C-alpha cells in the first residue's frame, strides 16, 4: 500500500480483513463439526473453538496483510493465538472508526473482555494440570527423579523447597518399589515444606530400543568419587539385594541370601576382602524394601562372584558369599563401521577380529520390536542412543538390517542395551500401549496425578489410553502428550481435542523430536507447537537438555542460558537428572524470573532500561 491514510486504501484493507474473518469462521465451523463427537468437557468448548479459528487463520499467508496493518498503526495479528476472533474483530473495529463509521462501545468492550477471558482460561487450565505457580514466577519447574530419589529423602526435600512444582518419574527405568519410595519421600517432603507438588509418571510407550548385550567378565568395580588429593567426596552406593534381580550400572547391586539380609540393620558394618586382597567394608544405611538394603563403601574395590562377606551381630560372626550380574560387553562404533541390527533376540556383541586385526564379523545387536523390519527400507536413516550414533540402512535380509555408521565421534560411541532407535524416514506402525504400559498404568492411576504418554502418533492412540484409564478408575488423572514424532506434530490439533476429556497438556520432547524431524527444523517446529497449544489454551512443558551442561558438569554453556530464557514462554520447564541438579534449579529460577519482566509468550514487555 502506498498511501495508508487514503480512504480507498483503508477500504481495501477493511475488505481484506472482512474476507479473512469470513474465511476463518467458515473453517472454524467445519472443524468444530468434525470435532464435536470428541468434545466431552463443556468447559473446553471455547478453547476448541479458538483452536479451530487459529487453524483457519494460519491456512492463509498473512505476511503482506500484517505489514499493511502495522503501517496503518494497527495490530499486525502477531499475538492473536489465544483469542483469534476477538483480535480480528478489534482490528476491524479500529478500521471502521478510521473510516468514520460508527462502532458501538459495547462491541469494542466485548472484544477486550474476550481477550482477557481467553488469557485467564490458559492460566486456569495450567493450574488444574500442574498446580499453582510459585509467587515470584509464573513458569513451573518439573524435575525428572533419579534413582536416588527413592532412598535420599533430604535430596527430594531440597528439590521441593528449591522450586520443583512437578516431579517426573520415567517408567522406562527402575521398578514399582522404587517408584513408590520416590512418591512416599515426596509426600513426606510436602508435609514438611507445606507445599503441594504434582507427580507425572511417563509410560515407556512404543519407543524402539536395542536388545540385550552379552555379558563380560563378572567383576564389579566400586568407585567412590574423590578430589584431586584422593579424599573421598562421595561414597559409592551399593544395594544388597535378596530378590535375585540383576543390578545395573546406574544402581549396582549384589545378590545375597534373604535369610542373611534380614539380619542387617542401619548402622551395621559388613566386612570383606576384594579381588586384590584388600580389606574393605560396607556401611548399612537403610532398608529400602523387604528384599533390598542400601549400603555405602568409602574405598574403591573390585568384587567377583564368591567374595566372602561377613557381618557380626549379637550372636557372632555370620559369613556369606556375594553374587551379581556382570556388566555387558562394550560395543564401540566408529564412523564407517558396519552394524547388524538382528531380527533374532540374540545378545549383542562387538565386532570380532582375527589375529591380524582384520574384521571377521561385524558388531551386532537386536531390536526389541522385530516387527519394525517390515516397516523399514534400504537407504533410510537410523539414529541410535538419542542421536549419538547415526547410520544408513544398506540392505535388509533374513538376518536383519545392515547399518553403515555415518555419525560418531572420533573416539567412537558406545552402544548398549535399552538404547533408543529412531527411524525418521520410515513409516513405523506399533501399538500405542505395550503390555508393560498397561501394567504400569495400574500403578500410575493409584499413585500419580498425571500420566505422560510417549510416542503417541494420532488421536486414536489418545482414545485407547483414556478408555483404559477410565476402566482403571483414572478419570481424574491429568494427561500430558509428549510430542516427539513427525506424525504427532501433524496430528497435534486432533490429539489435543481427543485428550481434552481430561486436564491436558503437551510436552515438547525435543530429543526424539529433533531426530524425527531433523535438527535444523526443531526451532521452527517447537514454535509452531507453542502457538497451537496457546490457541487451544493448553499448557506446554519445554523439555530435553535444558541447562544440560549445568546439570551434568556444574557450568552452563552460553547457548543453554539463551535456551533457558526462551523456555520461559512455556508454562513449565523440565530439568533432567544430574549431579548438579540443585545448582541448575537456582540458575534456571534466576533466568526465568528476569525474563518474565521482558516477555510474555511472544509479546515483548518494555520494562524500563537503565541506560
MARSE-638278 format. One line per 8 residues: for each residue z, y, x of C-alpha. Coordinates in steps of 0.2 Angstrom, whole numbers. Layout:
Z Y X; ...
END
This chain:
0 0 0; -5 17 7; 5 29 -5; 20 21 -12; 25 37 -21; 9 37 -31; 12 31 -49; -3 20 -48
4 11 -33; 21 9 -42; 12 2 -57; 3 -10 -47; 19 -15 -39; 28 -17 -56; 14 -28 -62; 16 -40 -47
34 -41 -50; 32 -45 -68; 19 -58 -64; 31 -66 -51; 45 -65 -64; 35 -74 -77; 29 -87 -64; 47 -90 -59
53 -93 -77; 39 -105 -80; 43 -116 -65; 62 -114 -69; 59 -121 -87; 48 -135 -80; 61 -141 -68; 76 -139 -79
67 -150 -92; 64 -164 -79; 82 -162 -73; 91 -161 -90; 95 -180 -91; 105 -179 -75; 115 -163 -78; 131 -171 -84
143 -157 -79; 141 -142 -91; 148 -130 -78; 134 -134 -66; 120 -129 -78; 120 -111 -72; 118 -117 -54; 104 -129 -58
95 -115 -67; 97 -104 -52; 91 -118 -41; 76 -121 -52; 72 -102 -51; 73 -102 -32; 61 -116 -31; 49 -106 -42
51 -91 -31; 48 -100 -15; 32 -108 -21; 25 -91 -18; 21 -82 -1; 30 -66 -4; 29 -58 13; 17 -44 8
26 -40 -8; 43 -40 2; 35 -27 14; 29 -16 0; 46 -17 -9; 55 -12 7; 43 3 10; 47 9 -8
66 9 -4; 69 -7 -15; 77 -24 -11; 65 -35 -2; 72 -50 -11; 78 -57 6; 96 -61 -1; 92 -67 -18
96 -86 -15; 112 -86 -26; 106 -75 -40; 87 -76 -41; 83 -69 -59; 96 -56 -58; 88 -49 -41; 71 -49 -48
77 -40 -64; 87 -27 -54; 71 -23 -44; 61 -21 -60; 74 -10 -67; 73 1 -52; 54 2 -53; 54 6 -71
66 21 -68; 55 26 -53; 40 26 -66; 50 37 -78; 53 24 -90; 70 21 -99; 81 7 -94; 97 4 -104
113 5 -93; 118 -11 -101; 103 -20 -93; 107 -13 -76; 126 -18 -78; 121 -36 -84; 111 -39 -68; 125 -33 -57
138 -44 -66; 126 -59 -65; 125 -57 -46; 144 -56 -45; 147 -71 -56; 135 -81 -46; 144 -77 -29; 160 -82 -37
153 -99 -43; 149 -104 -25; 167 -100 -20; 174 -110 -34; 163 -125 -30; 169 -124 -12; 187 -123 -16; 185 -138 -28
177 -149 -15; 185 -143 2; 201 -134 -4; 207 -116 -2; 201 -107 14; 213 -100 27; 219 -82 23; 211 -75 39
193 -83 37; 183 -90 23; 175 -104 33; 184 -120 33; 185 -132 48; 183 -151 47; 188 -162 61; 182 -180 65
198 -190 68; 198 -200 84; 206 -217 85; 222 -209 92; 225 -200 75; 231 -217 69; 245 -218 82; 248 -200 88
257 -190 74; 260 -174 84; 241 -173 88; 237 -174 69; 251 -161 65; 244 -150 78; 226 -151 71; 233 -146 54
243 -132 60; 229 -125 71; 217 -123 56; 210 -140 50; 206 -139 32; 197 -157 30; 199 -172 41; 184 -184 43
186 -202 45; 170 -212 50; 170 -229 43; 157 -235 56; 172 -235 68; 190 -243 68; 196 -253 53; 206 -250 36
223 -252 45; 219 -238 57; 211 -228 43; 227 -230 33; 238 -225 48; 227 -209 50; 229 -204 32; 248 -208 32
250 -196 48; 240 -183 39; 250 -184 23; 266 -183 33; 260 -168 43; 255 -159 26; 273 -161 20; 280 -154 37
267 -139 38; 267 -135 19; 248 -135 18; 235 -147 10; 221 -155 19; 207 -165 11; 201 -182 18; 182 -186 19
178 -203 23; 160 -207 29; 151 -223 23; 141 -231 38; 126 -231 27; 109 -239 31; 109 -232 49; 99 -243 60
109 -249 75; 107 -260 90; 114 -278 90; 127 -285 102; 126 -286 121; 130 -301 132; 147 -300 139; 150 -298 158
165 -305 169; 181 -305 159; 190 -291 168; 199 -276 160; 202 -261 171; 216 -250 165; 214 -232 172; 226 -218 169
220 -200 171; 225 -192 187; 224 -175 195; 217 -172 212; 233 -176 221; 234 -193 212; 248 -188 200; 247 -196 183
241 -183 170; 239 -195 155; 245 -213 154; 232 -227 149; 235 -233 131; 233 -252 128; 235 -261 112; 244 -278 112
236 -287 98; 241 -304 90; 227 -304 77; 214 -312 88; 202 -297 86; 192 -292 102; 196 -275 109; 183 -261 113
180 -249 127; 187 -234 117; 203 -244 112; 206 -258 125; 217 -272 118; 225 -288 125; 227 -303 114; 244 -311 114
253 -324 104; 260 -317 87; 277 -325 90; 279 -317 106; 273 -300 100; 286 -300 86; 300 -298 99; 293 -282 105
302 -265 101; 298 -247 105; 305 -243 122; 304 -261 129; 296 -264 146; 283 -278 149; 280 -283 167; 265 -292 175
255 -293 192; 237 -288 191; 222 -297 199; 226 -288 216; 244 -295 215; 251 -278 212; 267 -276 201; 264 -266 185
272 -264 168; 268 -259 151; 280 -247 141; 280 -251 122; 278 -235 112; 277 -241 94; 272 -254 82; 256 -248 73
253 -263 62; 260 -281 59; 249 -288 72; 247 -273 84; 259 -264 96; 254 -248 106; 259 -248 125; 255 -237 139
253 -240 158; 256 -227 171; 247 -236 185; 229 -242 187; 227 -261 185; 214 -275 184; 218 -289 172; 210 -305 170
212 -319 157; 228 -329 161; 238 -315 168; 256 -319 166; 266 -305 156; 285 -305 155; 297 -297 143; 316 -298 144
326 -297 128; 344 -301 125; 340 -320 126; 332 -319 143; 315 -318 151; 300 -323 140; 283 -326 148; 266 -327 140
248 -325 146; 236 -312 141; 218 -314 135; 205 -302 129; 186 -300 127; 177 -295 142; 166 -279 142; 147 -280 139
134 -281 152; 126 -264 157; 108 -262 150; 102 -247 160; 85 -240 156; 73 -228 166; 58 -219 161; 43 -231 162
54 -247 159; 49 -260 145; 62 -264 132; 60 -278 120; 68 -275 103; 70 -293 97; 69 -299 79; 82 -313 83
100 -308 84; 102 -314 102; 114 -304 113; 105 -291 123; 104 -292 142; 97 -281 156; 81 -285 165; 80 -300 176
74 -298 194; 68 -311 207; 74 -312 225; 62 -299 230; 67 -287 217; 52 -289 205; 55 -289 186; 53 -306 179
60 -302 162; 62 -285 154; 78 -279 146; 81 -284 128; 92 -280 113; 91 -284 95; 91 -273 79; 105 -276 66
92 -274 52; 77 -286 56; 69 -281 40; 63 -265 49; 49 -275 58; 39 -275 43; 40 -255 42; 35 -250 60
19 -250 69; 12 -248 87; 11 -230 93; 26 -224 83; 41 -216 92; 58 -223 93; 74 -214 98; 90 -223 103
108 -218 105; 107 -201 97; 91 -196 106; 97 -200 124; 83 -213 126; 65 -211 119; 51 -224 118; 35 -228 111
31 -244 102; 17 -253 112; 15 -268 102; 24 -279 89; 23 -298 89; 33 -313 83; 46 -310 96; 49 -291 92
44 -274 96; 39 -270 114; 45 -252 118; 40 -241 133; 53 -229 138; 47 -211 138; 63 -201 139; 78 -205 150
87 -196 164; 83 -199 182; 99 -209 184; 94 -219 169; 103 -221 152; 114 -235 147; 110 -243 131; 124 -253 122
128 -262 106; 130 -252 89; 119 -238 95; 108 -228 83; 90 -231 81; 78 -218 74; 60 -221 69; 54 -204 64
36 -209 62; 40 -225 52; 42 -227 33; 59 -236 34; 65 -243 17; 83 -250 17; 96 -251 3; 106 -236 1
123 -246 2; 126 -260 13; 139 -274 9; 151 -265 21; 149 -249 12; 153 -257 -5; 169 -264 3; 174 -248 12
171 -238 -4; 186 -248 -12; 197 -241 1; 190 -224 0; 192 -222 -19; 210 -226 -17; 215 -216 -2; 202 -202 1
197 -185 -8; 178 -185 -3; 165 -198 1; 152 -194 14; 135 -203 10; 125 -207 26; 106 -209 26; 103 -207 8
84 -203 6; 82 -199 -13; 91 -196 -29; 91 -214 -35; 102 -218 -19; 115 -205 -26; 114 -213 -43; 118 -230 -36
133 -223 -26; 140 -214 -42; 138 -229 -53; 148 -239 -40; 161 -226 -38; 164 -225 -57; 166 -244 -58; 180 -242 -45
189 -228 -53; 182 -214 -42; 177 -202 -55; 187 -188 -47; 181 -191 -29; 170 -177 -21; 154 -181 -13; 145 -175 2
127 -179 5; 123 -180 24; 105 -173 26; 99 -182 41; 81 -188 37; 64 -181 33; 64 -189 16; 82 -182 12
75 -164 16; 60 -166 5; 71 -173 -9; 86 -161 -7; 85 -152 -24; 85 -169 -34; 99 -176 -23; 109 -161 -27
105 -162 -46; 110 -181 -46; 125 -178 -36; 132 -163 -47; 141 -175 -58; 155 -174 -45; 162 -160 -35; 147 -159 -22
142 -153 -5; 129 -155 8; 132 -159 27; 118 -153 39; 119 -169 51; 109 -161 65; 110 -175 77; 99 -188 67
90 -174 58; 83 -167 74; 77 -184 79; 69 -187 62; 60 -170 61; 58 -165 79; 70 -154 89; 58 -139 88
59 -139 68; 78 -140 67; 82 -122 67; 69 -119 53; 75 -134 43; 93 -130 44; 90 -113 37; 80 -120 23
94 -132 19; 107 -117 19; 95 -107 7; 93 -121 -6; 111 -125 -6; 116 -107 -9; 104 -106 -23; 112 -122 -31
130 -114 -27; 133 -129 -16; 145 -128 -1; 137 -133 16; 145 -142 31; 137 -137 48; 139 -152 59; 135 -161 75
139 -154 93; 147 -138 88; 156 -132 104; 152 -150 111; 155 -145 130; 171 -136 125; 177 -151 115; 172 -164 129
174 -154 145; 185 -139 141; 172 -125 143; 159 -120 131; 141 -115 135; 134 -98 130; 122 -106 118; 136 -116 110
145 -100 107; 130 -92 98; 128 -108 88; 146 -107 83; 143 -89 77; 128 -94 67; 138 -108 59; 149 -95 51
136 -94 37; 141 -111 31; 156 -114 20; 163 -127 33; 160 -131 51; 163 -149 58; 171 -152 76; 169 -169 84
182 -179 94; 186 -175 112; 199 -172 124; 199 -153 122; 198 -153 103; 213 -142 100; 207 -129 113; 189 -129 104
198 -126 87; 206 -110 94; 189 -104 101; 180 -108 85; 193 -99 75; 191 -83 86; 172 -83 85; 171 -86 66
184 -73 62; 175 -60 72; 158 -65 65; 163 -63 47; 165 -45 50; 147 -44 54; 138 -56 42; 140 -64 25
127 -78 24; 111 -69 28; 117 -52 25; 122 -41 39; 138 -31 37; 140 -14 45; 157 -14 52; 160 2 62
155 0 80; 164 9 94; 151 17 104
END
